Amino acid sequence: MDLDLIIKQFPIVFKSLNFGFLQTLRLFLVTLAGALPLGLIISFGSMSKFKPLNYFVKTLVWIVRGSPLMIQLLIVYYFPGLVLKNNIWGIGEEGRFLSASIAFIINYSCYFSEIYRGGIQSVPIGQDEAGAVLGLSKVQIFFKIKLLQMIKNIVPPMSNEIITLVKDTSLARIIALQEVIWAGQAFMKGSEGISGAIWPLFFTGVYYLVFCGLLTILLGRFEKKLSYFR
């Protein structure tokens, strides 16, 4: 491995990896913004006493959690065009990003819903009874009494899923979304005049390590702030 050649190529590689990481970061943030609230809604459906809704939601969660995210990405991206003959995503990077976002949001909202459900059900039933005695509605009981206690219970498992999401964004390359690993691997195939270079691929790991490290610190501090429930 020629060190002088690597130094010469580094600015080109660094610029490309930065662009790829911005796509990774964008997909991560969009997924969280969509999956966190949708997961809570789905959890209400899975706990509903209305049996048809309960069975439908539980079946949906079972299918999504039981099948690989990679397959879901392929189905969401290719199904409209190949089966329905209507490519709703269009062409280009934005179309691939939109379809990847939809697939990720659906997938992670189902995982988050189970975490939410476990957190809600872990709050003692006496909290509901105390709220009812005070004349609070079910909505008021949830938001004023149970919500903060639920958040304290779900932070550790939710943190694990969020860290996993960072690494799962790399799966979007299956539909040719140009995230950071795609950018690094491209230099093995001849991107921007650089061919047969594997070292940029190792640098993609640095992006994930730094990002996951920062998230771990932030989520750890958030968990400590909720220690007043102990």
N, C-alpha and C positions, 0 to 999 in steps of 0.2 A: 504494500500500500504506500503510494507516493505521498509523503507529507506535504510537499510543496504544492502538489496538484490539489490536495484537499483544501489547503489554505486558499488557493485561488478560486476553488469552486464554492467555498463556504458561503459567501454573500448571496449567491444565486440560490443555494439550497435553503439558507435561512429565510429568505424572502418567501419562497414557496411553502415552506413548513409553517410559517406564520399565517399565511393565507389559509392553509388547510386547518390549522388550529382554530382560526376564527370561525370556520364552518362547524367544527366540532363543538366549540363553545356555544355557538348560536343554536345548534340542534339540542344541546343539553338544556339551555335556558328555556327554549320554546317547549320542550317536553315537560319540564318541571311546571311551567306556567299553566299548561293544559292538564297534566295528569294529577296534580295535587288537588284541585277542586273537583275534577271529574271523579277521582277515586273516592272522595267523600260521598258524592251523590250515589255512586255505585254501591258503596257500603250500606247506605240506607235501603237500597233496593234489596240487597242480600239479607237484610234483617227485617224486611217488610212482612207483616202478617197477612198480606194479600198474596195467596199462594201462587197464582199464575206469574206475578211479577217476581216473587221470590225464586221460583224455579227457573225462570228465564235468565235472571241475573246470575244465579249460581252456575247455570250451564255455560253462559258466556264466559264467566271468570275461569271455569274449569277448562274450556277450550283454549283460551288465550294463554293461561299459565301452563297448560300441558303441551303446547306446541312451540317449536323454536321461533325465536324472534326473527331469524333469518328468513324462514318460510313466510312469516307474516309480512315482512318487507317485500318479498317477491310477489306475493299475492296482491297486496295493496297497490303496488306500482304497475304490475303487468295485467291484472285481471280486467280492469275497465277497457283497455285497448284491445287485448287479445280475445276476450270472451264477449264483452258487451259492444265491441267495435266502436268505442267512444273513449278516446284518450283524454280523460278529463284533466290530466296533469300537464298536458302540453309537452313541449320539448325543452331541453336545456337544463341547466343547473338548478334554476328556481323550481321547475316542475319536479325534479328528483328530490329537492329539499322538502317541498310541500308534502309529497307522498311519504317520505321518510318520517316527517314530523307526525303525520296522522298515525302511522303504524306505531311509532314509539309512544305517543300519547295513549293510544288504546291499550298497548301492552302494559305500560307502567301504571296506568290508572287501575288496572285489574289487580296488580300486585299491591299497590298502595291501598286499595279498597279492603284487602284482607288485613292489612296492618291497622287501618282505621277501625275495622270491625272488632279486632282483638282489643284495641285500646278503649273503645266505647264500652265493650262488655266487661272490661276489667274494672271499671268504676263501680263501686258497690251499689246495689239496688237501693240501699238506704238513702242515697243522694237524691234519687227520683222521688222517694216518699217524702223526704224532708222538703223538697221543692214544692210538691203538691200540697203539703200542709200549709206552706206559706202563700198558697194561691197562685203559684206560677204556672204558666202554660208549659207544654212539652218543649216548645221552641225555646222559651226563656230558661227552662231547666238545663237544656243542652248548652246554650251559649253562655249562660251566667254561672253555671255550677260545674258541668261535666267537661266542657271543652278544654280548659287549662289542665285539668287532671289527666284528660286523655292525651294531650300533647306531651306531657311529661312521660307517659308510658310508651308512647310510640317513637320518641326521638331516637333511641338506639337502633331499632330495626329499620326505621326510615333512613337513618344515616347510612346504614349498610347498603340499602337499595340505591341511594343517591350516588354513592361511590361506585357501585356496579354500573349505574347509568353512564358515568363518565367513560368507562371502558367499553360498554356496549355500543356507544356511538360509532365505534370502528366498524360495526357490522353494516353500516349504511353504504360502505364501499361496494357491497354486493350489487347495488343498483347504480354504481358508478358515481355516487356522490363524492366529491373531491374533498374528503376530510383529511386529517393530518397524516394518517397511515397511507392513504392513497397518494398523497403528495410525496411521501418518503419513498414509496415503492416505485413511483414513476421514474426515478433516477436510475433504476436498474434497467429500464426499458428504453431510455433515450430521451428523457425530458430535458428541454432547454439545452440541447447539445451535450448533455452528460449521460453516458451510457455505461452499464455494468458497475455502477457504484452502489454498494450495499450499505456503506457507512451512514448515509442519511436516514436509513430505516431505524438504526439504533438510536438516533437523536429523537425520533418520535416518542420513544419510551421516556425520555427526559420530560417532555411536555406533560405526559400522563402522570409521571411521578410527582412533579411540582404541583400540578393542578389538584391531584388527589390529596397531597400533603396539606395544601392550603385549606381545602374543604374539610379535612379531618380536624384541623385546628379550629376552624370556625364552628363546626358542628359540636366539637367538644366543649367550647366555651358556651354555646347556646344551651347545651345540656346542663352545665354547671349553674347557669342562671335559673334553671327550673328546679334547683335542689331544695327550694323552700317547701316543697311538698313532702320532704322526708320527715 
